[in-house]
Amino acid sequence: MRIGLLTEGGYPYVSGDAVLWCDRLVRGLGQHEFDIYALSRSEQQEDEGWVPLPPQVSRVRTAPLWSAEDDGVVLGRRARRRFAECYSELALALCAGGAEGAGAAEGVYAAEADRFSSALYGLAELARDEGGLVGALRSEGAVRALERACRAPGALRTAREARVPDLLTVATHLESALRPLSLDWYEEDGLGAVDVCHAASGGPAAMPGLLAGHFFGVPLVVTEYGVRLRTHYLSSGAGTAATAAPAVRALLAAFQSRLAAEVYRRAACVTPGNAHARRWQERCGADRAKLRTVYPGMDATRFAEVGESPECGDPETLVWVGRVEPAKDLVSLLHAFAEVRREEPKTRLRIVGTAAGAEGEAYLGHCRALAAQLFPDEADGLHAVGDNPVSFEEIGGPELPTLADAYASGAVTVLSSVVEGFPVGLVEAMLCGRATVSTDVGAVVEVIGGTGLVVPPRNPRALAEACVALLRDPDRRARLGAAARARALELFTVEQNIAAFHGIYLEVVSRCPVNRVVVGDTGEPLPFGVPAEAHVPGRWAGPGAPVVSGDAPAWTPGPPVRAMPAGEAAR
């Protein structure tokens, strides 16, 4: 079958989210054909280029999400009236509150969801008819429509407080979020030619899938390893977003909430990466019957040598591996390690990772200074292992050339995060056969499944007690490490991930009607004239095999097919 893979800020670009799992998925499903529709996040990402693509990728179409030049489209009087009606309805749906408006009745929320849906697809149809909406979304009319919606009866109190600068900010964000509406992807030879759309995340990546379903009836599969709405809520409380006016935060949160609910409602299947993400999706309106949990697939081969080795690393060393940022709470880890040293004076801590941006660099400097303060008589927190109980290192050095070597260097791996989605580092430690101590955040408990110790976040004493318990019991460490590796190999490998998506594709396509009708010599429609297998390269069915040529497979008539009894057909 032909799969339209929809991404935002990731595959096929070298850097970004979901690059690895998308590449593994495409390479693992060589029997299918992939068309990639990618939204880029920055000019730097586009300059870095693409990863090498396998032969089953037949087409790549990209569009910048970070900028949009004026398309030069000038709407006529009737088109301007259509735009004003649709945009006003969209703004009214946002001002009426998000998915969790206080005291909102279920019927009222359903009506607002329908209003948002109708407005979104109305704008999409207008963009398709006129050739784009970039200029209209940036116009004064859009700002005035927002202002009228904010002043309308029943609007949110925070929306009624919006000032002109707030309205301009919201209009700018909405123009950026609605840029996928103006793309030229929605044609018969574009997304209309695929059998199923697979969005690698929610938000903008899923919007082309919504429009493919609206225009052509193409089913949509949505994968969220990190729930997009949750990410928006977390980012809105940090950095410059935290200083935005309440009206701006409320209206943008309402848009993200409405869009997430629409994606979940229209999708044929939603695949969360863990139970934590699944609960978020259910809370935001996803139908439980559509949910299929598919864990991220990890490459187990690079950890096989360490995981199968009888050596368990330095029995007096704790290891932390990850990206250095405030959410990882290394401050609590350092305070916990100070208590560990009081119980086990020979213990050492290796912090292995790189800083994430300017904020991460500042946080790393703070952690180095704290380490020097907590252990003043031993070193300044900057020396190599052996000279100082705490070391800050990076992968690729002489002592830790690979990621597997980092996990192999200690007996216990520690995760101290206060915010976590799917803990990839924890799975890597499990594949290496390491006993782990983790904080109870995100999907940690689900991933560990009883093969490691879990403590409350921001609790250095509990973290220290758990580390000391494992440091003093080598037999328990060995049992937990072996159980952790067995669990990771059973649930979190690339092979499991690929098999799950292959089954989901077949299930979704089997439930959807045929979009393209093939007419025979007599002018009568031919049922199953273009089956899903028609896109598979090669002659797979003998004389009746499909002849594949570019994007338009033709069907070669084969021998008559005998009728089978119902029981035989079922078998």
Residue pairs with C-beta under 8 A, 6 or more apart in sequence:
1 32
1 33
1 195
1 196
1 505
1 509
1 532
1 533
1 535
1 536
2 32
2 33
2 34
2 35
2 58
2 193
2 194
2 195
2 535
3 29
3 32
3 33
3 34
3 35
3 194
3 195
3 196
3 197
3 198
3 505
4 34
4 35
4 36
4 37
4 191
4 194
4 196
4 197
4 198
4 209
4 212
4 218
5 11
5 22
5 26
5 34
5 35
5 36
5 37
5 198
5 200
6 37
6 38
6 197
6 198
6 199
6 200
6 205
6 206
6 208
6 209
7 18
7 22
7 36
7 37
7 38
7 39
7 199
7 200
7 201
7 205
8 17
8 38
8 39
8 41
8 65
8 200
8 201
8 203
8 204
8 205
9 16
9 17
9 39
9 40
9 41
9 45
9 65
10 16
10 17
10 18
10 19
10 22
10 38
10 200
10 201
11 18
11 19
11 22
11 23
11 26
11 36
11 38
11 51
11 200
12 19
12 22
12 23
12 36
12 38
12 50
12 51
12 53
12 57
12 60
13 19
13 38
13 40
13 45
13 46
13 48
13 49
13 50
13 51
14 45
14 48
14 49
14 50
14 51
15 45
15 48
16 41
16 45
17 200
17 201
18 200
18 201
18 225
19 51
21 225
21 296
21 297
21 497
22 200
23 51
24 297
24 299
24 494
24 497
24 498
25 297
25 497
25 498
25 501
26 34
26 53
26 54
26 56
26 57
27 54
27 56
28 494
28 495
28 497
28 498
29 56
29 498
29 501
29 502
30 54
30 56
31 536
32 56
32 505
32 535
32 536
33 56
33 58
33 535
33 536
33 537
34 56
34 57
34 58
35 57
35 58
35 59
35 60
35 61
35 191
35 193
35 194
36 53
36 57
36 59
36 60
36 61
37 61
37 62
37 185
37 191
37 208
38 60
38 61
38 62
38 63
39 62
39 63
39 64
39 65
39 180
39 204
39 205
40 46
40 62
40 63
40 64
40 65
40 66
41 65
41 66
42 66
43 64
43 66
43 67
46 62
46 64
50 60
53 60
58 551
59 551
61 185
61 190
63 179
63 180
63 183
63 185
65 176
65 179
65 180
65 204
68 134
68 175
68 176
68 179
68 182
69 134
70 134
70 135
70 138
71 131
71 132
71 134
71 135
71 182
72 135
73 130
73 131
73 132
73 133
73 134
73 135
73 136
74 135
75 83
75 130
75 135
75 136
79 126
79 129
79 130
80 136
80 141
82 122
82 126
83 123
83 126
83 133
83 136
83 141
84 141
84 145
85 122
86 118
86 119
86 122
86 123
86 126
87 119
87 123
87 136
87 137
87 141
87 142
87 145
88 145
88 148
88 149
89 115
89 116
89 118
89 119
89 122
90 116
90 119
90 120
90 123
90 174
91 145
91 146
91 148
91 149
91 150
92 115
92 149
92 152
93 112
93 113
93 115
93 116
93 119
93 254
93 258
94 116
94 149
94 159
94 251
94 254
94 255
94 258
95 149
95 150
95 152
95 155
95 156
95 159
95 251
95 254
96 112
96 115
96 154
96 155
96 156
96 254
97 104
97 112
97 156
97 254
98 250
98 253
98 254
98 257
98 258
99 109
99 257
99 258
99 260
99 261
99 284
99 285
100 257
101 109
101 156
112 258
113 258
113 261
113 262
113 265
113 285
116 258
116 262
117 262
117 265
120 210
120 259
120 262
121 211
121 214
123 133
123 178
123 181
124 181
124 186
124 211
124 214
124 215
126 133
127 133
127 181
127 182
128 186
128 215
132 182
133 178
133 181
133 182
134 175
134 179
134 182
136 142
137 171
137 174
137 175
137 178
138 171
138 175
142 171
142 174
142 175
143 167
143 168
143 171
146 162
146 167
146 170
146 171
146 251
147 162
147 164
147 167
149 155
149 159
150 159
150 160
150 162
150 167
150 247
151 160
156 250
156 254
158 246
158 247
158 249
158 250
159 247
159 250
159 251
161 246
161 247
162 170
162 245
162 247
162 248
162 251
163 245
163 247
165 245
166 245
166 247
166 248
169 244
169 245
169 248
170 247
170 248
170 251
170 252
173 248
173 252
173 255
174 255
177 203
177 204
177 255
177 259
179 204
180 204
180 207
180 208
180 211
181 207
181 211
183 208
184 190
185 191
185 208
185 212
186 192
186 208
186 211
186 212
186 215
186 216
188 216
189 551
191 197
191 208
191 209
191 211
191 212
191 215
191 216
191 218
192 212
192 215
192 216
192 218
192 515
193 551
194 212
194 218
195 218
195 509
195 532
195 535
196 218
196 219
196 220
196 221
196 268
196 505
196 508
196 509
196 512
197 208
197 209
197 212
197 213
197 218
197 219
197 220
197 221
198 209
198 220
198 221
198 222
198 223
198 501
198 505
199 205
199 206
199 208
199 209
199 220
199 221
199 222
199 223
199 263
200 223
201 222
201 223
201 224
201 225
201 226
201 228
202 222
202 224
202 227
202 228
202 229
202 259
202 260
202 263
203 228
203 256
203 259
203 260
206 220
206 222
206 263
206 267
207 259
209 218
209 220
209 222
209 263
209 267
210 220
210 262
210 263
210 266
212 218
212 220
213 219
213 220
213 266
216 515
217 512
217 513
217 515
218 515
219 268
219 269
219 508
219 509
219 511
219 512
220 263
220 266
220 267
220 268
221 267
221 268
221 269
221 270
221 271
221 504
221 505
221 508
222 263
222 264
222 267
222 269
222 270
222 271
223 270
223 271
223 273
223 294
224 270
224 271
224 272
224 273
224 277
224 281
225 272
225 273
225 274
225 277
225 296
225 421
225 422
226 273
226 277
226 421
226 422
227 260
227 272
227 277
227 280
227 281
227 284
228 256
228 260
229 256
229 257
229 260
229 280
229 284
230 277
230 280
232 252
232 253
232 256
233 253
234 419
235 241
236 242
236 244
236 249
236 252
236 253
239 359
241 249
257 284
260 284
260 285
261 284
261 285
264 270
264 281
264 284
264 285
264 286
264 287
264 290
265 285
265 287
267 290
268 290
268 508
268 511
268 512
269 290
269 291
269 292
269 504
269 507
269 508
270 281
270 286
270 290
270 291
270 292
271 291
271 292
271 293
271 294
271 500
271 501
271 504
272 278
272 280
272 281
272 291
272 293
272 294
273 293
273 294
273 295
273 296
273 421
273 422
273 443
274 293
274 295
274 421
274 422
274 442
274 443
274 446
274 447
275 293
275 443
275 446
276 421
276 422
276 442
276 443
276 446
277 421
277 422
277 443
278 291
278 293
281 291
282 288
282 291
292 500
292 504
294 497
294 500
294 501
294 504
295 422
295 491
295 492
295 496
295 497
296 422
296 424
296 427
296 492
296 497
297 492
297 493
297 494
297 495
297 496
297 497
297 498
298 424
298 427
298 428
298 431
298 488
298 492
298 493
298 494
299 494
300 307
300 431
300 488
300 489
300 493
300 494
302 402
302 403
302 404
303 404
303 407
303 428
303 431
303 432
305 404
306 404
306 405
306 407
306 408
306 432
306 433
307 431
307 432
307 433
307 485
308 433
309 408
309 433
311 408
312 411
312 433
312 434
312 474
312 477
312 478
312 481
313 319
313 407
313 408
313 409
313 410
313 411
313 434
314 348
314 409
314 410
314 411
315 411
315 471
315 474
316 344
316 346
316 347
316 348
316 411
316 471
317 347
317 348
317 349
317 350
317 385
317 409
317 410
317 411
317 412
318 337
318 340
318 347
318 348
318 349
318 350
318 410
318 411
318 412
318 413
318 414
318 467
318 471
319 349
319 350
319 352
319 406
319 407
319 409
319 410
319 412
319 413
319 414
319 434
320 330
320 333
320 349
320 350
320 351
320 352
320 353
320 413
320 414
320 415
320 416
321 352
321 353
321 403
321 406
321 407
321 413
321 425
321 428
321 429
322 328
322 352
322 353
322 415
322 417
322 425
323 353
323 354
323 355
323 356
323 360
324 330
324 351
324 353
324 354
324 355
324 356
324 360
324 363
324 364
324 367
325 355
325 356
325 357
325 359
325 360
325 363
326 359
326 363
327 417
327 418
327 419
327 420
328 416
328 417
328 418
329 416
329 417
329 418
329 439
329 457
329 458
330 351
330 363
330 367
330 416
331 366
331 367
331 370
332 416
332 457
332 458
332 459
332 460
332 463
333 349
333 351
333 414
333 416
333 460
333 463
334 349
334 367
334 370
334 371
334 374
334 390
335 374
335 460
336 416
336 460
336 461
336 463
336 464
336 467
337 347
337 349
337 374
337 389
337 390
337 464
337 467
338 374
338 375
339 460
339 461
339 464
340 347
340 464
340 467
340 468
340 471
341 347
341 375
341 389
343 464
343 468
344 468
344 471
344 472
347 389
347 467
347 471
348 385
348 389
348 390
348 391
349 389
349 390
349 391
350 385
350 391
350 393
350 406
350 409
350 410
351 367
351 390
351 391
351 392
351 393
352 393
352 394
352 395
352 400
352 406
353 394
354 360
354 394
355 361
355 363
355 364
364 392
367 392
368 381
368 382
368 392
369 381
370 381
371 381
371 390
371 392
372 379
372 380
372 381
372 382
375 381
375 388
375 389
375 390
378 388
378 389
379 387
379 388
379 389
380 388
381 388
381 390
381 392
382 388
382 392
383 391
384 391
384 399
385 391
385 393
385 399
393 399
393 400
393 406
394 400
395 401
395 402
395 403
395 406
399 405
399 409
400 406
400 409
403 428
404 432
407 413
407 428
407 429
407 432
407 434
408 432
410 434
411 434
411 435
411 470
411 471
411 474
411 477
412 434
412 435
412 436
412 437
412 467
412 470
412 471
412 477
413 425
413 426
413 429
413 432
413 434
413 435
413 436
413 437
414 436
414 437
414 438
414 463
414 467
415 423
415 425
415 426
415 436
415 437
415 438
415 439
415 444
416 439
416 457
416 463
417 423
417 439
417 441
417 442
417 457
418 439
418 441
418 457
418 458
419 441
419 442
420 439
420 441
420 442
420 443
420 444
421 442
421 443
422 442
422 443
422 447
423 438
423 442
423 443
423 444
423 447
426 436
426 438
426 444
426 447
426 448
426 452
427 447
427 488
427 492
429 436
429 484
430 436
430 447
430 448
430 451
430 452
430 484
430 485
430 487
430 488
430 492
431 485
431 488
431 489
431 492
432 485
433 481
433 482
433 484
433 485
434 481
434 484
435 452
435 453
435 470
435 476
435 477
435 478
435 480
435 481
435 484
436 448
436 451
436 452
436 453
436 480
436 484
437 452
437 453
437 454
437 455
437 463
437 466
437 467
437 470
438 444
438 448
438 452
438 453
438 454
438 455
439 454
439 455
439 456
439 457
439 458
439 459
439 463
440 454
440 455
440 456
440 457
441 457
444 454
445 454
447 492
448 454
448 484
449 487
450 483
451 480
451 483
451 484
451 487
452 480
452 484
453 466
453 469
453 470
453 480
455 462
455 463
455 465
455 466
456 462
469 476
470 476
470 477
470 480
490 496
506 532
509 532
514 527
514 528
514 529
514 530
516 530
517 525
517 529
518 525
518 526
518 529
518 530
518 555
519 525
519 526
520 526
520 529
526 555
529 555
530 553
530 555
533 540
533 541
533 546
534 546
534 548
534 553
534 555
535 546
535 548
535 553
536 546
536 548
537 548
538 545
539 545
541 558
542 558
543 556
543 558
543 559
544 556
544 557
544 558
544 559
545 556
545 558
546 553
546 554
546 555
546 556
547 553
547 554
547 555
547 556
